[in-house]
Amino acid sequence: MPFGRFHDFWGAAHNFRSPGRQLLASKAFPMMTSDDHGPAPGAQMAPQQTEAERGYIARILGNSATFKGAAPADLAELARAARSLAVQRGGLIAPPKGKAPEIYVIETGVVAKLAAEPAAAKSVLVGLFGPGDAIAVDVAFRDKPADSTGDAARELRALTNVTAAAAPVDDFRRILRRNHDLAETVIATLAVRQSKLEARFALALQSPLEMRLAAFFSQMAAMTAGNRWQPTAVIGKLSQSFVADMLAVSREHVNRTLAMWEKSGLIFQTKAGDIMVENRKRLMQIAGVRRAAKLAAPETDALWEIDAHLDYGLNHVAYDLALEAVRRSPRDDRFKHRAALALARTGALEEALALSDSFKLAKNAADEDILCLGPRLRRDLAFRGGEPGRAQMKRAAEDFAKVYAKTGGYYPGVSAAAAYAMAGEPARAREIAAGVAAGCAKLIEAIDEDEPSYYPRATLAEALLIAGDSSGAERAFAATRAAADFTPGKAATTRKQLRRLAGPLKFDAAWIDSALPQRGALYFSGPLVAAGAAAEGEKALSRAFDAFLKRYDIASAFGALAAGADIVIAERLLDAEVALNIQLPLAPEAFLARSVEPFGEDWRRRFIACIERAQTVEWNRRAKIGPAAYRLGARVSMGKAIAQARMLDGPALGFFAMRRGEMGEASVSSENERFWRGLGLRGESLSLDWPKPPAARDDDPNGRIYAALTITGEGAEGAQAEGAAFALETANGRIFAFDDAAGAIAAARRAGKSWRLWLDAGLASGKNRKALADSLVTALCRPETAPGVIHASEIFADFATASADPPDFVYIGHPAVEEKLAPCPLYLLQS
């Protein structure tokens, strides 16, 4: 992070957007006419200060790590001279006019320290501070006031509503001189802050725009949320021009990056202008994980921005940005490559190939990735209709071979060999593969064990296989699995290529699983535990699940996080370094209140610890409390696990803990196990001797799950849908409810081509069918999609994936909507 210090204070903080929270000001405290304790000699007394206010200020000071070494008497003395203050968003924090310098300790809110640049009429961010932070304490160590080039050019501005304590520097300095423990703590705080500032300043020189913005918003989210576990945070209103000035970037880049983040679900900007961070975990990953390879420049920032869109799957936006970059830098082939690549990822392979040819990339480029783009597109086009024709594959093979002859790189070499094998020219394939294998073997000899080596090792294995050395290929694939940079995602790409080669080289799927086995995706489920239940059942579950993890290699796991079996399983997964993906059936606060806190403080603590360590946390934003919400949440989790297994080209596995005696009853856990096995998927079950907790009170005990099709547009009020359980009228169309996803999909395919079509899943009861409309994010937000094209909400895509005949969906991001009420990610239903 290129500014301030990473905020590590996570104590409880007040939120000004919480209901009933009011600004605090000195006048809010009742005045008293006398003090029980007189000031120390030389101390200043804040005017008309009361005992209540002194205690309040002392608590603010004591909650700061900077004052950890202060004695209670010192805090009390400093509080007598201090004042409380409340500053509204956008206001300056400074001493009253004509008064001496002060130090500030923040109680609530976020404060930016800005360095003014008079020549540019801007203020650049140099520090970001939140609850518990002490600001301007360094002034106490100066013998004379700062000159005009120093702190006189600094200002403190409230980015949110702020409450704080302000103490005169002279009083703070006097206490420091006599309290060596406090002085040492303050010096240590300043030293850590200086060290982090230096590190982040160095990083700022090589940080692309997105990383700088992510660092800023990540810190803001941490400070406004007041805890580490909540996956979202409300930041409030921030001017894009102000943010751009603070971070020394252009407003245009800020606008585009925020728009990109909103389309990818990272943030949400309400109609009122408030910014809500929707995925704090991913924001922190962007801020702390990504690193630029060289010093940032306009070109590298633009390239990073395009690649970020490609990473998020926002291919249409990436295409537009790349074309814009081509216009700015017409000689930079990297932007031309990204434009054609983005277009290809939208599914427009023919158009992408034509664009690549118009740019003459194959003739002018020297970069291997750019040179291979055309051959890759032709190869993928050949596979679009199923098994490719030999003439198509030969053309791709010849193109890859030309690149291989020019660069000698192993990727175009093995791609040429594979394409020749698929084109029915095994001799030519073996000849090229032998050369590639020799080159990779030599390259691998120079690579240390702890250095990245997956791709050269995987290429060696594939080349040996094409060359006819299956035994050597098996040994090479074994070494590939041990590469320092091995990941399931990389293995999935290699397995996809092996499946294409299986026919021409005459090996089967079993050989692929043996040579390059893939890790699986897990869905887990279990019952609640009664408060104060014996720990023996928990130990038995831990032992059984640890044994399960030894039998199956799991890459990712999906499930909820209720008190009891869910949390126990989640902890074992995290300890085994499996990526944990939490899918809650309700909003996190509601789920915590219903399914965790009633069972004891220890479960609450463990829930939060798991949330903090999880890879992702998602939830149904429109569900009401009830069994149907939990069943829908389970189906969504199952769908995510199945989709992840598909992407990995690995197995989908299930683990189900159930209370003994309930395996045949209508409990959610046993129902989940039966549904999973009904899909023909593998899973294991465990019976637990756990006492049953009392039934919870539900807002919607009789609710049930419906798949929904919303049809809108001119004349849609007269639309009909065969097989619908019931229909609801909307302002410009109808909502049809179905018992399963297949019925809704079939109706959508039969619908008119002039209407907008949205598939979704939600909840309703027989007594209140209209509740279905309120649970559908698509019906509420009304995304602006093309007529006749079938789109699906994320919940529906996951819900439908967990079915006997799952359809194919393509993620398209967050489109524009008529009503900005909630994030509305969409998927395109493939024909």
MIROMAR-833952 format. One record per residue (C-alpha): z negated, x, y; residue in three letters. Coordinates in steps of 0.25 Angstrom, whole numbers, plus 5000, padded with zeros to 4 digits. Layout:
// residues N
ZXYALA...
END
This chain:
// residues 831
500050005000MET500450065013PRO499350025022PHE497850005022GLY497150015009ARG497149934997PHE496149824999HIS495149834988ASP494049734993PHE494049614984TRP492849544988GLY492749394991ALA493549365004ALA493649235012HIS495049175014ASN495349115027PHE496349015020ARG495248965011SER494848825014PRO493648815024GLY493648965028ARG493448975043GLN493549095052LEU492249165054LEU491849205069ALA490649255075SER490349125082LYS490249055069ALA488949115067PHE487649045073PRO487049125084MET485649165084MET484749215096THR484049335089SER484149445079ASP483149485069ASP483649625068HIS483949705081GLY485149805081PRO484949955078ALA484950045090PRO486350065095GLY486849945088ALA487749835095GLN487349695092MET488549595091ALA488349485101PRO487649355097GLN487649405082GLN486749325072THR486049355059GLU487049275052ALA488249355058GLU487549485055ARG487349455041GLY488849405040TYR489349535046ILE488449625037ALA489049555025ARG490449585030ILE490049725032LEU489349745019GLY490549685011ASN491449795015SER491549925006ALA491550005019THR490049965021PHE489649985007LYS488650105012GLY488050025023ALA486549985022ALA486249835024PRO485549885037ALA486749955042ASP487649835039LEU486649745047ALA486649835059GLU488149845059LEU488249695058ALA487349675070ARG488349745078ALA489549685071ALA490349555074ARG491049455065SER492449425068LEU493549325063ALA495049355066VAL496149265064GLN497449305057ARG498249395066GLY497049435075GLY496649575079LEU495349625074ILE494749715085ALA493449725094PRO493249635105PRO493949685118LYS493149795124GLY492249815112LYS492049945104ALA492849965091PRO492349895078GLU492449905063ILE492849785055TYR492449735041VAL493349625036ILE492649505029GLU493949415027THR495349425030GLY496449545031VAL496549635042VAL497749735045ALA497549865052LYS498849885061LEU499350015068ALA500149975080ALA501550035083GLU501750015098PRO503150065098ALA503549965087ALA502649855092ALA502149845077LYS500849865070SER500849925056VAL499849895045LEU498950015042VAL497849935035GLY497449805028LEU496049765027PHE495349645020GLY493949595017PRO492849705016GLY493749805023ASP493149885035ALA494149915046ILE494050025057ALA492850095051VAL493550225054ASP493350215069VAL491850245067ALA492250385063PHE492950415076ARG492250485087ASP493150425098LYS494050305099PRO495450315093ALA496650355102ASP497850265105SER498650315093THR497450285083GLY496650155081ASP497050105095ALA498450075088ALA497749995077ARG497449845076GLU496749755065LEU497449625063ARG496949505055ALA498049475044LEU497149355040THR495949285046ASN494849395046VAL493349395047THR492649525049ALA491449605054ALA491649695066ALA490649805069ALA490649905081PRO491150045077VAL489950105084ASP488950035076ASP489650065063PHE489750215067ARG488250215069ARG487950155056ILE488950255049LEU488150375055ARG486850335049ARG487350285036ASN488050395028HIS488250295016ASP489050205025LEU489850315031ALA490250375018GLU490750235013THR491550215026VAL492150355025ILE492450325010ALA493150195014THR493950265025LEU494350375016ALA494850275005VAL495550195015ARG496250325021GLN496650375007SER497250235004LYS497950225018LEU498650365015GLU499050325001ALA499650195006ARG500350255018PHE501050355009ALA501450235000LEU501950165012ALA502950265015LEU503650235001GLN503250085000SER504449985000PRO504249865009LEU503849774998GLU502649864993MET502149875008ARG502149715009LEU501549694995ALA500449794999ALA500149715012PHE500149585006PHE499449624993SER498249675002GLN498249555010MET498249464998ALA497049544992ALA496249535005MET496549385007THR496249344993ALA494949404992GLY495049434977ASN495949504967ARG496149404957TRP496849284965GLN498349304963PRO498749244976THR498249264990ALA498549195004VAL498849295014ILE499149195025GLY500149205037LYS500749345040LEU501949365050SER503049445043GLN503349525056SER501849565056PHE501849605042VAL503149685044ALA502549755056ASP501249795049MET502049855037LEU503149915046ALA504249845039VAL505249745044SER505049595044ARG506349575037GLU505749655025HIS504449575025VAL505149445026ASN506049475014ARG504949535005THR504049415008LEU505149325004ALA505449404992MET503949394988TRP503949244990GLU505149224981LYS504549314970SER503249234971GLY502449354977LEU502049274989ILE502149134995PHE502349095009GLN501848955013THR502548865022LYS501348895032ALA501749045032GLY500549095023ASP500849205013ILE500249184999MET500249304990VAL500649234976GLU500549364967ASN499549464972ARG499749544959LYS501249564961ARG501049594976LEU500049704972MET501049764962GLN502049764972ILE501149834982ALA500549934973GLY501449964961VAL502849974967ARG503150114973ARG504450154981ALA505150274976ALA505350344989LYS505050325004LEU505350185009ALA506650165017ALA507450045021PRO508350055009GLU507250074999THR506449955005ASP507649875004ALA507949914989LEU506449894986TRP506549754992GLU507849724983ILE507149774971ASP505949694973ALA506749574973HIS507449614960LEU506049644954ASP505649494958TYR506849434952GLY507349394966LEU508749434963ASN509449344974HIS508549404985VAL508749544980ALA510249524980TYR510249474994ASP509349594999LEU510249694991ALA511549644998LEU510749655011GLU510449795008ALA511849825004VAL512349775018ARG511249865025ARG511549985016SER512949965010PRO513050105004ARG511750094996ASP512150054982ASP510750024978ARG510749894986PHE512149854980LYS511549884966HIS510349794969ARG511249684974ALA512049674961ALA510849684953LEU510149574960ALA511349484959LEU511449514944ALA509949474942ARG510249344947THR511249324936GLY512449344944ALA513049454935LEU514449434938GLU514149434953GLU513249554952ALA514349634945LEU515349594956ALA514449634967LEU514249774960SER515649794959ASP515949754973SER514849864977PHE515649964969LYS514250014963LEU514850064950ALA515750164958LYS514850204970ASN513450214964ALA512750334958ALA511550264954ASP511450234939GLU510850094941ASP511950054950ILE513050104941LEU512450034930CYS512449894937LEU513849854934GLY513749884919PRO512449814918ARG513049694924LEU514249694915ARG513349714903ARG512449594907ASP513649504910LEU514149534896ALA512849484890PHE512749354899ARG513449264889GLY512749324876GLY513449434868GLU514349514877PRO515749544874GLY516149684870ARG517149704882ALA516049674892GLN515049764885MET516149874885LYS516349864900ARG514849874902ALA514749994892ALA515850064900GLU515250044913ASP513850094908PHE514650214902ALA515250254915LYS513850254922VAL513350334911TYR514450434912ALA514150444927LYS512650454927THR512250494913GLY511050394914GLY510450334901TYR510450194906TYR512050184908PRO512150264895GLY511350174886VAL511950054893SER513350104890ALA512950134875ALA512349994873ALA513549924880ALA514549994871TYR513649954859ALA513749814863MET515249824866ALA515449864851GLY515750014853GLU514650084846PRO515250214845ALA515250224860ARG513950164861ALA513350274852ARG514050384859GLU513450354873ILE512050314867ALA511950454860ALA512150524874GLY511150424881VAL510150454870ALA510250604871ALA510150594886GLY508850504885CYS508250594875ALA508350714884LYS507850634896LEU506650584888ILE506250734884GLU506050764899ALA505150634901ILE503650644900ASP502850544892GLU502250484904ASP503550474912GLU504450344912PRO505350354900SER505650214895TYR507050204899TYR507550334894PRO506850314881ARG507350164879ALA508750214882THR508650324872LEU508150224861ALA509350124865GLU510350244865ALA509850294851LEU509950144846LEU511450134851ILE511750274845ALA511350224831GLY509950294830ASP509050174828SER507950264823SER507950344835GLY508050224844ALA506750174837GLU506050304840ARG506550304854ALA506150154857PHE504750194852ALA504650304862ALA505150204873THR503950114870ARG503050234873ALA503750264886ALA502750274898ALA503550174906ASP503850074894PHE503649934898THR503949794891PRO504949764902GLY505749894899LYS505749864884ALA506249724887ALA507449784894THR507749874882THR507549774872ARG508549684879LYS509549794877GLN509249814863LEU509449664860ARG510849684866ARG511149804857LEU510549734844ALA511849674840GLY512749794842PRO511749894836LEU511349794825LYS509849794826PHE508949674828ASP507749624836ALA506749674826ALA507249814829TRP507149794844ILE505649744842ASP505349864833SER506049974841ALA505549924855LEU504549814853PRO504149734865GLN502849684870ARG502549534871GLY502049434880ALA500849354877LEU500349214881TYR498849204879PHE497849084879SER496449044876GLY495248954878PRO494248944889LEU492848994885VAL491548924888ALA490648984898ALA489649074892GLY490349084878ALA490049194869ALA490849324870ALA491149334856GLU492349244856GLY492849324868GLU492749454860LYS493449394848ALA494549354857LEU494649494863SER494749554849ARG495749464844ALA496649474856PHE496549624856ASP497049624842ALA498149534846PHE498549634857LEU498649744846LYS499549664838ARG500549624850TYR500949714861ASP500849624873ILE501549654887ALA501149534895SER500149414893ALA500149274899PHE499049174900GLY497949114908ALA496549164911LEU495449064908ALA494049104905ALA493949134890GLY495149174881ALA496149194892ASP495349294900ILE494949374887VAL496349384883ILE496749424897ALA495749534897GLU496249594884ARG497649584889LEU497349664901LEU496549764894ASP497749784885ALA498549804897GLU499449684895VAL500049624907ALA499249494909LEU499949374916ASN499049264920ILE499549124921GLN498549024926LEU498748874924PRO498048844938LEU497948924951ALA496949044949PRO495848984957GLU495848854949ALA496048914936PHE494849014939LEU493948894943ALA494348804930ARG494548904919SER493749024923VAL492549014932GLU491848894924PRO491648994912PHE490849104920GLY490949214930GLU491349314920ASP492649244916TRP492949234931ARG492849384933ARG493649404921ARG494749304925PHE494849384939ILE494949514932ALA496049474923CYS496849414935ILE496649544943GLU497249624931ARG498349524927ALA499849554929GLN500149414935THR499349284938VAL500149154939GLU499749004939TRP500248864940ASN500148834955ARG500248684954ARG499348644942ALA498148564942LYS496948594933ILE497148534919GLY497548564904PRO498948544908ALA498948654918ALA498348744908TYR499448704898ARG500548734908LEU499948864912GLY499948904897ALA501348864895ARG501748944908VAL501049064902SER501749054889MET503049044896GLY502749174904LYS502349244891ALA503649204884ILE504549234896ALA503849374897GLN504149394882ALA505549364884ARG505649464895MET505049574887LEU505849534875ASP504549534867GLY503649434860PRO502949314866ALA501549304860LEU500349214861GLY498849234860PHE497949104859PHE496449104859ALA495848964855MET494548904853ARG494148884839ARG494348734835GLY495348704846GLU496548764840MET497048624836GLY496548554849GLU497248534862ALA496648654869SER497548724879VAL497448854871SER497748794857SER498948714864GLU499448854869ASN499448914856GLU500148794849ARG501248794860PHE501448944859TRP501648944844ARG502548824846GLY503548904854LEU503648994841GLY502949114848LEU501949214842ARG500449204845GLY499049224840GLU497849134841SER496349154840LEU495149054838SER493949074847LEU492549024846ASP492348994860TRP491548874865PRO492348774872LYS492048754887PRO491948614894PRO493148544898ALA493648574912ALA493848474923ARG495348464925ASP496148404937ASP497248354928ASP496748344914PRO497948254909ASN499048334915GLY500248384907ARG501348484908ILE502748434913TYR504048514914ALA504748454927ALA506148454933LEU506248424948THR507648374953ILE507848374968THR509048354976GLY509948244981GLU509948124971GLY508848194963ALA507948074965GLU508848004954GLY508848114944ALA508448084930GLN507948184919ALA507948144904GLU506748164897GLY505748174909ALA504348124906ALA504348064921PHE504948094934ALA504348114949LEU505048084962GLU505148194972THR505648194986ALA507048234982ASN507148224967GLY506348204954ARG505348274945ILE505548254930PHE504348284921ALA504648334906PHE503748364895ASP504348504892ASP505248604899ALA506448584890ALA506548434895GLY506448474910ALA507548584908ILE508448494901ALA508348394912ALA508648504922ALA509848544915ARG510448404916ARG510048374930ALA511048364941GLY511648494947LYS511448444962SER509948444961TRP508848554961ARG508148564948LEU506748624946TRP506048644933LEU504448654934ASP503248624925ALA501948544930GLY500848454927LEU500648304928ALA499848194921SER500148054917GLY499347994928LYS499948084939ASN501348124936ARG501648154950LYS500748284949ALA501948344942LEU502648364955ALA501448434961ASP501448534950SER502848574951LEU503148694961VAL504648664961THR504448514965ALA503448554976LEU504148674982CYS505648624979ARG506348754978PRO507748774984GLU508548794972THR510048764969ALA510448624964PRO510748614949GLY510048744946VAL508748734937ILE507548804942HIS506148814936ALA504848844941SER504048964935GLU503148874928ILE504248794922PHE504948924918ALA503748974911ASP503448834905PHE504848824899ALA504848964894THR503648924885ALA504548824877SER505248824864ALA506648844870ASP506348914884PRO507448914894PRO507849044902ASP507349054917PHE507749154928VAL506749184939TYR507349164953ILE506049174961GLY505549094972HIS506649014979PRO506548944993ALA505748804992VAL505748685000GLU504248685000GLU503448815000LYS502148764993LEU502048864982ALA502848984975PRO504048924968CYS504649024958PRO505848974951LEU506649004938TYR508148974935LEU508348894922LEU509448974915GLN510548884909SER
END
